[in-house]
Amino acid sequence: MARRGWDDRWQNYPASKPLPADGIATSKQRGAMAEQWWSGRFVTMLDSYGLGGRMQRGRRYARSGQVLSVEVNPGMIVAQVQGSRRTPYAVTVRCDEPTDAQWLALEQTLRSQVRFAAGLLAGEVPPELEAACADAGFSLFPATWSDLRATCSCPDWENPCKHIAAVLYVFADQLDDDPWKLLEWHGRGRDEVLAFLQAAGAEGASGSAGLPSWWPLTPGRLDAGARPLHVRVSPAPDPPHRVLARLGELGIDAAGTTVDELFAAAYEPIITDGPTDL
């Protein structure tokens, strides 16, 4: 970011207005910038830095669609913001990525606590995840502005400038719908976290590691966890003619028809429909 000196030839010029842009306007045009607790926590941290007017101007930029693009990469957000010049400004915001050991500690917690993995899969961040990250040795949200390293190609020497602030507010707005972006910024995306859980489950199936207690299936087996159903089924009732057959043949016939057959014809409607008045 360029820095102005006391003799900067631009310092006596009036403030410029941004060119109209049709970028990524935040979904909240009034009031709070976030709806979910995790995105609200991110915004609260931004507001707690005491940066005043620059953050307010950044909010206006974010809501008016001046942010043209936001790409979240491990450890860095890359964005473009339309300012007063024809060429958009390039913005980057970096955070300290957790070490592999810190991520392993967090992933073990995700694997052992169903509410963490299930919440993230459902598009939510369990409140306990912030403490779990702290236990693993890193902060889920930047506590101070010094935790971030931001750059902008605009001529403003202040850091953060309104363009950086706008990108952070748009990022917070996107966290409402996709909390995985927060973990991806810290170095692990959705696919990587899920791949770890899947690999851990496969190791458990081979006996090298135990599956979490809540995991119902063994990877690679469709019948894993199946249990026999001890259901007692009563045999079908005998048809009426079989009941008569148990009596044996009577040895009596009438007009070529045995008495057994005559009784069977009369006995069946009594059994199926119930007795009737004769």
Summary of the structure (lengths in Angstrom):
residues: 278
radius of gyration: 35.9
end to end distance: 106.4
largest distance: 131.2
contacts: 718
relative contact order: 0.13
helix: 42%
strand: 10%
